[in-house]
């Protein structure tokens, strides 16, 4: 009944008062049939709502399920893992309850060399380990130390489900640094890049998550990934039918354009600027935002030659709509990166202009109404936005006014000083006169 795909009667089972009996049956090692069926029932209940899972946890089922991992019956072990994975997936609190069990990670890792090899146990074991490594908050390094080698080996499996679960686990724990160094050491990265050509959208999505984290690492790590053809594999994914894949591909690209001048050059040389601008023009807002990060990172990290190419690609115009999107979506982060990019562009315009000539970038922005759109944020509650707007206005659009104001202030100060000097002279004269009169 609880295996039903549509509306399983979990609430009815809980209301019947039978759950404590099922939890107790997990401990009955004299009757493996009852253990198996009870574990299956509890797996299905823990696939329900938080409150339904909590009812299982409150009865102490976690400890009983962990004890079943030592069973000699494969079907019981599989169901126990399944139930624990469902509990771990439910919330952070339950995940930590499992992780607090002594040697739990060791018990899980001992399942993989189990003989004879059971594909279902390996697949469920990988998924369970992946749920324990979810990155909110970042998992304990002891957990990662055990889990990373397993994921790095298992994602090469020919079994689809094991591949999915391994890549899910990797995406939870790979954050750059030593994690990437481990994957480099064991030759995992070329294999991950190869999987980006797979026909399974689910697998490609999960691998992209991993690769996006890897190219967010050090310059050397990103260079290593690019040397193994990552941009070539990434390019078609930026035009993929799946919005989720396009978004993840943009995220990975934004991490690359946030890198070195040489890495930005590789993105430009791969002719990806038209692809980025096309995403900004034609995709939904979530993809537009990721594409905007890619473009703004490129602008902010570029040298003069690259900036020229970015300007010809239309970055001045393509940033402008995000100032309008802000009005309806309160996207402070996006406005900040757009304003920072405009400052970089305006500074470049100032650098290349001839003496007594106008700033061509500033002129272009005024023609397109961008300067006016920027000034609408001068009263923003976000202090960073307010500061950037003031900087743009004072440095590039009304510098002479500020100079005149300063000159006027100086003139007023001089006039005040002169007035004060005149007053002082009069006071001296009056004091002398008064003094003379007193003496008389």
MARTOR-333497 format. One record per residue (C-alpha): residue in one letter; x negated, z, y. Coordinates in steps of 0.1 Angstrom, whole numbers, padded with zeros to 4 digits. Layout:
BEGIN
A,X,Z,Y
...
This chain:
BEGIN
X,0000,0000,0000
X,-0028,0009,0024
X,-0046,-0024,0017
X,-0018,-0043,0034
X,-0030,-0067,0061
X,0000,-0061,0083
X,0011,-0026,0094
X,-0002,-0004,0065
X,0018,0029,0062
X,-0011,0052,0073
X,0011,0074,0094
X,0036,0078,0066
X,0008,0088,0042
X,-0005,0114,0067
X,0030,0128,0073
X,0035,0132,0036
X,0008,0159,0035
X,-0012,0141,0007
X,-0045,0137,0026
X,-0060,0171,0017
X,-0054,0162,-0020
X,-0073,0129,-0016
X,-0102,0146,0001
X,-0103,0172,-0027
X,-0102,0144,-0054
X,-0135,0130,-0039
X,-0152,0161,-0053
X,-0139,0157,-0088
X,-0169,0143,-0106
X,-0151,0147,-0139
X,-0127,0120,-0131
X,-0144,0089,-0116
X,-0111,0070,-0115
X,-0096,0096,-0091
X,-0129,0096,-0070
X,-0128,0058,-0067
X,-0091,0055,-0058
X,-0093,0084,-0033
X,-0124,0069,-0016
X,-0105,0036,-0013
X,-0075,0053,0002
X,-0097,0072,0027
X,-0116,0040,0036
X,-0083,0024,0045
X,-0071,0054,0065
X,-0104,0054,0085
X,-0098,0018,0094
X,-0068,0030,0115
X,-0066,0047,0148
X,-0089,0074,0162
X,-0064,0101,0154
X,-0059,0089,0119
X,-0097,0089,0113
X,-0100,0123,0129
X,-0075,0137,0104
X,-0099,0127,0076
X,-0130,0141,0094
X,-0112,0174,0102
X,-0107,0180,0065
X,-0145,0178,0058
X,-0144,0144,0042
X,-0178,0133,0056
X,-0198,0157,0034
X,-0178,0148,0003
X,-0183,0110,0009
X,-0221,0115,0014
X,-0222,0133,-0019
X,-0207,0102,-0035
X,-0237,0081,-0024
X,-0255,0097,-0054
X,-0229,0086,-0079
X,-0240,0064,-0108
X,-0208,0043,-0104
X,-0214,0013,-0081
X,-0177,0009,-0071
X,-0176,0046,-0060
X,-0208,0042,-0040
X,-0195,0011,-0023
X,-0162,0027,-0013
X,-0180,0058,0000
X,-0203,0037,0022
X,-0173,0017,0034
X,-0154,0049,0044
X,-0185,0063,0061
X,-0191,0031,0080
X,-0155,0031,0093
X,-0159,0067,0104
X,-0192,0060,0121
X,-0177,0030,0139
X,-0148,0050,0153
X,-0166,0070,0180
X,-0199,0086,0191
X,-0189,0121,0180
X,-0183,0111,0144
X,-0215,0090,0144
X,-0235,0121,0153
X,-0217,0142,0127
X,-0230,0118,0101
X,-0265,0116,0116
X,-0268,0154,0117
X,-0266,0155,0079
X,-0301,0162,0065
X,-0319,0132,0050
X,-0288,0109,0056
X,-0309,0079,0066
X,-0332,0084,0036
X,-0302,0085,0013
X,-0289,0053,0028
X,-0323,0035,0025
X,-0325,0045,-0012
X,-0294,0025,-0019
X,-0312,-0008,-0013
X,-0337,-0007,-0042
X,-0309,0005,-0065
X,-0310,-0013,-0099
X,-0294,-0034,-0109
X,-0290,-0050,-0075
X,-0255,-0049,-0062
X,-0247,-0073,-0034
X,-0217,-0054,-0021
X,-0236,-0021,-0019
X,-0264,-0038,0000
X,-0240,-0055,0024
X,-0220,-0023,0031
X,-0252,-0003,0033
X,-0266,-0027,0060
X,-0233,-0025,0079
X,-0232,0013,0077
X,-0268,0016,0089
X,-0260,-0009,0118
X,-0230,0013,0129
X,-0253,0044,0130
X,-0277,0024,0152
X,-0252,0015,0179
X,-0269,0016,0213
X,-0244,0039,0232
X,-0264,0061,0234
X,-0297,0048,0222
X,-0302,0058,0186
X,-0329,0083,0176
X,-0363,0067,0170
X,-0364,0083,0135
X,-0333,0063,0127
X,-0347,0031,0141
X,-0380,0036,0122
X,-0360,0035,0089
X,-0335,0008,0099
X,-0356,-0018,0116
X,-0376,-0029,0085
X,-0343,-0031,0065
X,-0326,-0053,0091
X,-0358,-0074,0095
X,-0359,-0082,0058
X,-0322,-0085,0051
X,-0313,-0110,0079
X,-0332,-0136,0058
X,-0307,-0131,0029
X,-0288,-0161,0017
X,-0257,-0140,0017
X,-0237,-0146,0049
X,-0222,-0111,0052
X,-0256,-0095,0048
X,-0271,-0118,0075
X,-0242,-0109,0099
X,-0246,-0072,0094
X,-0284,-0073,0096
X,-0283,-0092,0129
X,-0256,-0068,0142
X,-0280,-0040,0134
X,-0309,-0057,0151
X,-0289,-0064,0182
X,-0281,-0026,0184
X,-0318,-0015,0183
X,-0340,-0042,0196
X,-0348,-0034,0232
X,-0382,-0049,0237
X,-0415,-0030,0234
X,-0426,-0019,0199
X,-0394,-0033,0183
X,-0403,-0068,0193
X,-0439,-0062,0182
X,-0426,-0053,0147
X,-0406,-0085,0145
X,-0436,-0105,0156
X,-0458,-0088,0130
X,-0435,-0097,0102
X,-0428,-0132,0114
X,-0391,-0126,0120
X,-0387,-0143,0154
X,-0392,-0179,0142
X,-0366,-0173,0116
X,-0342,-0158,0141
X,-0346,-0189,0164
X,-0339,-0211,0134
X,-0306,-0193,0128
X,-0295,-0204,0163
X,-0289,-0239,0148
X,-0265,-0224,0122
X,-0229,-0237,0121
X,-0215,-0201,0120
X,-0204,-0191,0155
X,-0204,-0154,0144
X,-0240,-0155,0132
X,-0252,-0175,0162
X,-0235,-0150,0185
X,-0252,-0120,0168
X,-0286,-0137,0168
X,-0283,-0145,0205
X,-0277,-0108,0211
X,-0310,-0101,0195
X,-0329,-0129,0212
X,-0315,-0119,0246
X,-0329,-0084,0241
X,-0363,-0098,0230
X,-0368,-0121,0260
X,-0360,-0090,0282
X,-0393,-0075,0269
X,-0428,-0080,0282
X,-0442,-0113,0296
X,-0463,-0117,0264
X,-0433,-0112,0242
X,-0412,-0137,0261
X,-0441,-0162,0261
X,-0443,-0158,0223
X,-0406,-0166,0219
X,-0408,-0196,0242
X,-0438,-0209,0223
X,-0417,-0209,0192
X,-0390,-0233,0207
X,-0364,-0208,0219
X,-0355,-0229,0250
X,-0349,-0259,0228
X,-0325,-0239,0206
X,-0309,-0223,0236
X,-0301,-0255,0255
X,-0271,-0267,0234
X,-0257,-0232,0233
X,-0252,-0232,0270
X,-0226,-0260,0265
X,-0211,-0245,0233
X,-0173,-0245,0227
X,-0173,-0207,0223
X,-0172,-0188,0256
X,-0189,-0158,0240
X,-0218,-0179,0229
X,-0221,-0195,0263
X,-0221,-0161,0280
X,-0248,-0147,0257
X,-0269,-0178,0261
X,-0267,-0174,0299
X,-0277,-0137,0296
X,-0308,-0147,0275
X,-0316,-0174,0301
X,-0313,-0149,0330
X,-0339,-0127,0312
X,-0363,-0156,0310
X,-0358,-0166,0347
X,-0364,-0129,0356
X,-0399,-0134,0342
X,-0431,-0150,0354
X,-0436,-0182,0375
X,-0447,-0200,0344
X,-0416,-0190,0325
X,-0394,-0202,0354
X,-0413,-0234,0353
X,-0405,-0239,0316
X,-0368,-0235,0324
X,-0370,-0261,0353
X,-0391,-0284,0331
X,-0364,-0282,0303
X,-0340,-0297,0329
X,-0317,-0266,0327
X,-0310,-0263,0365
X,-0281,-0289,0362
X,-0268,-0270,0332
X,-0268,-0237,0351
X,-0251,-0252,0382
X,-0225,-0269,0359
X,-0216,-0235,0344
X,-0212,-0220,0379
X,-0189,-0248,0389
X,-0167,-0252,0358
X,-0166,-0220,0336
X,-0146,-0188,0338
X,-0158,-0160,0360
X,-0176,-0140,0333
X,-0198,-0170,0325
X,-0202,-0179,0361
X,-0216,-0144,0368
X,-0242,-0148,0340
X,-0252,-0182,0353
X,-0255,-0168,0388
X,-0279,-0142,0375
X,-0300,-0170,0359
X,-0301,-0189,0391
X,-0307,-0160,0414
X,-0335,-0146,0392
X,-0351,-0181,0393
X,-0350,-0181,0431
X,-0363,-0146,0436
X,-0392,-0152,0412
X,-0402,-0188,0423
X,-0432,-0201,0441
X,-0427,-0226,0470
X,-0428,-0257,0448
X,-0402,-0243,0425
X,-0380,-0232,0454
X,-0380,-0267,0467
X,-0367,-0279,0434
X,-0341,-0252,0433
X,-0329,-0261,0468
X,-0326,-0298,0458
X,-0306,-0286,0427
X,-0281,-0271,0452
X,-0287,-0234,0448
X,-0277,-0228,0485
X,-0243,-0242,0479
X,-0238,-0228,0444
X,-0243,-0192,0455
X,-0217,-0194,0482
X,-0185,-0191,0460
X,-0196,-0157,0448
X,-0192,-0143,0483
X,-0156,-0154,0480
X,-0151,-0141,0444
X,-0162,-0107,0457
X,-0131,-0105,0479
X,-0109,-0104,0448
X,-0131,-0088,0422
X,-0153,-0062,0439
X,-0184,-0076,0423
X,-0210,-0056,0443
X,-0239,-0064,0419
X,-0233,-0102,0422
X,-0231,-0100,0460
X,-0264,-0081,0461
X,-0283,-0106,0440
X,-0268,-0135,0460
X,-0278,-0119,0493
X,-0313,-0112,0479
X,-0316,-0149,0469
X,-0305,-0160,0504
X,-0332,-0138,0520
X,-0358,-0155,0497
X,-0345,-0189,0507
X,-0343,-0181,0544
X,-0378,-0166,0543
X,-0390,-0199,0527
X,-0372,-0218,0555
X,-0390,-0198,0581
X,-0424,-0203,0564
X,-0421,-0241,0563
X,-0407,-0247,0597
X,-0428,-0262,0625
X,-0435,-0242,0657
X,-0404,-0241,0679
X,-0383,-0259,0652
X,-0352,-0245,0636
X,-0351,-0229,0602
X,-0335,-0257,0581
X,-0322,-0233,0555
X,-0305,-0212,0582
X,-0290,-0244,0597
X,-0277,-0255,0563
X,-0261,-0221,0557
X,-0244,-0222,0591
X,-0231,-0257,0585
X,-0216,-0246,0552
X,-0200,-0215,0567
X,-0222,-0193,0545
X,-0236,-0172,0574
X,-0201,-0165,0585
X,-0191,-0155,0549
X,-0221,-0131,0548
X,-0212,-0114,0581
X,-0178,-0104,0565
X,-0197,-0078,0545
X,-0213,-0061,0576
X,-0189,-0032,0572
X,-0193,-0030,0534
X,-0191,0005,0519
X,-0220,-0005,0496
X,-0251,0006,0516
X,-0273,-0020,0499
X,-0250,-0048,0508
X,-0247,-0036,0544
X,-0285,-0034,0547
X,-0290,-0069,0533
X,-0264,-0084,0556
X,-0280,-0067,0586
X,-0314,-0080,0576
X,-0301,-0116,0572
X,-0283,-0115,0605
X,-0311,-0099,0625
X,-0340,-0118,0610
X,-0326,-0153,0606
X,-0294,-0159,0626
X,-0296,-0139,0658
X,-0332,-0130,0662
X,-0333,-0141,0699
X,-0304,-0119,0707
X,-0322,-0089,0693
X,-0353,-0098,0712
X,-0332,-0101,0744
X,-0316,-0068,0736
X,-0350,-0053,0732
X,-0362,-0069,0764
X,-0331,-0056,0782
X,-0337,-0022,0768
X,-0373,-0024,0780
X,-0362,-0035,0814
X,-0337,-0007,0816
X,-0364,0017,0805
X,-0387,0004,0832
X,-0360,0006,0858
X,-0352,0041,0847
X,-0389,0049,0849
X,-0391,0034,0884
X,-0360,0053,0895
X,-0375,0085,0881
X,-0407,0077,0900
X,-0388,0071,0932
X,-0368,0103,0927
X,-0401,0122,0921
X,-0416,0108,0952
X,-0385,0119,0972
X,-0386,0153,0956
X,-0423,0156,0966
X,-0414,0147,1002
X,-0385,0171,1003
X,-0406,0198,0989
X,-0432,0193,1016
X,-0406,0192,1043
X,-0390,0223,1029
X,-0423,0240,1026
X,-0432,0232,1062
X,-0399,0246,1074
X,-0403,0278,1054
X,-0438,0282,1069
X,-0424,0277,1104
